[in-house]
Amino acid sequence: MRVILDNNVWSYVGIEGSKAELESLAHSRRLSVRTPPATLLEALRTKNAEKRDRVIDAMTSRHWVRLRTEVDVACEEFVAEARRIRPQWVRQLPLPGRPAALREFWMRGIWRQAARDSAPLAARQPRLTDTVEDHVFGNLKKNSLSMRESDWDRSNLAKVTYTATDGAPDSYLEGWQRGIPVAGWRVEGRDVFRHALGRHDLMTWAGHDTTFGDWIVPYLHVDSVLRDREDFTRFWLADAEEARMPRNWLSWVSGVALLEHKVTKSTGRDNQLACYLPDCDVFLSEDRRLVLALKRVKDTAPIPLPEIRWVDIEASGSRAVDVIAAALE
């Protein structure tokens, strides 16, 4: 059984010092405990150094399976669909090096650094994320308010669509016809990838966040991808198959589901975890809001998703590993 634990569950394991108990449970039950990079980044935000190191120690067992980043797998889907339906975008020979080095860092290097000395990474983390998170938080609050005030069908998140209005500028539409409803994940995907790839100096990528480019440029000619903007829009809004891009779908629809609840600064980070649902059979969290949102996502997903279960370790009065074991029965 493949298992992912939310950060709140890891906190109990770390603070209690029950890492060895969890390893024993995993061995006896044949569990594959999986750790997304997003959980480590969340742990690094813990200001109390002793608590932070105890939680990170629990997360960094050699028995756990390290997962790739959500951007890595989302870009992999995009590249795979490009190979299938836009072969003219694809490099005949991939460029060497960068993706392999990045995977080595995110699946091994950063975990080793955190286990050895978390302080430098913890000091660096807020500088990298706080400004972006404040911006995302502001947008989420506005989107949540707008969604609550609008008249839309909440019964099936997969049927939520966006329609370009008469006021939308041509520079934004680029092939999307006004008045034509489009599945929300398609619009989100187009906008995210267009923004990530289109604002850079493709020769140097200097002075910008290169995250998406690092995963895409070795496999695709980005100048070809963006040369025909209307074709890029057709790729996302019409041609790409939903079932072939589940991580991109999950990123959008989980964001919508979370907006139905109170928006906090952690909402954006919660959304990251949704992208890892295909990597497990059971997801455990003590965050009832997140569990409710992800169950809504599961009801409409184009691919099978895991069991999403709520645990209440504090109220149980039991050791964290005992609660985990009971939840996995």
Sequence and secondary structure as in RCSB ss.txt:
>XXXX:A:sequence
MRVILDNNVWSYVGIEGSKAELESLAHSRRLSVRTPPATLLEALRTKNAEKRDRVIDAMTSRHWVRLRTEVDVAC
EEFVAEARRIRPQWVRQLPLPGRPAALREFWMRGIWRQAARDSAPLAARQPRLTDTVEDHVFGNLKKNSLSMRES
DWDRSNLAKVTYTATDGAPDSYLEGWQRGIPVAGWRVEGRDVFRHALGRHDLMTWAGHDTTFGDWIVPYLHVDSV
LRDREDFTRFWLADAEEARMPRNWLSWVSGVALLEHKVTKSTGRDNQLACYLPDCDVFLSEDRRLVLALKRVKDT
APIPLPEIRWVDIEASGSRAVDVIAAALE
>XXXX:A:secstr
 EEEE HHHHHHHHHHT HHHHHHHHHHHT EEEE HHHHHHHTT S HHHHHHHHHHHT TTSEE   HHHHHH
HHHHHHHHHH GGGB SS   SHHHHHHHIIIIIHHHHHHH  HHHHHHHHHHHHHHHHHHHHHHHHHHHHHHHS
   TT GGG EEE  TTS HHHHTT  TT EEEHHHHHHHHHHHHHHHTS TTT TTS  HHHHHHTTTB HHHH
HHSHHHHHHIIIIIS GGG HHHHHHHHHHHHHHTS   TTHHHHHHHHTTGGG SEEEES HHHHHHHHHHHHH
 SS   EEEE  HHHHTS HHHHHHHHT 
